[in-house]
Amino acid sequence: MDAEKRGAKSPRPPGPGRFVYQLASVMDLPFVLVGAVVIGAGGGYLLDRRLGTSPALALILGALGFAAGMYEVLRRLTGKRNTDGP
């Protein structure tokens, strides 16, 4: 049986829409990484001011933000998506 008769789609070459989508995904990655660090370090800074623990929490939460940002960047680059869901 032919692949078309079985209902399978024939592979299409990527068009300009696919290129734009990939370019947008790549351009988004630096913002994901920097955003995670800024949010972590900013939260740590605010906690440091409130608790009086100088730069300790800002450094710890900044490092955790960096790790979370790297995880997200690598997850997006490898294409692993959570397929579980409603």
WOZI-V28737 format. One record per residue. OMEGA is omega in whole degrees, 0 to 359 (NA if undefined). Layout:
# WOZI-V28737
OMEGA
OMEGA
This chain:
# WOZI-V28737
178
179
180
180
179
179
179
179
176
181
178
176
181
181
180
178
178
179
180
178
179
178
178
179
180
180
181
187
179
180
177
182
182
179
180
179
181
180
179
181
178
176
177
178
179
177
177
180
183
184
180
182
179
186
188
184
178
179
182
181
174
177
177
176
177
179
179
178
178
178
181
179
180
178
179
181
180
177
180
180
176
182
176
179
182
NA
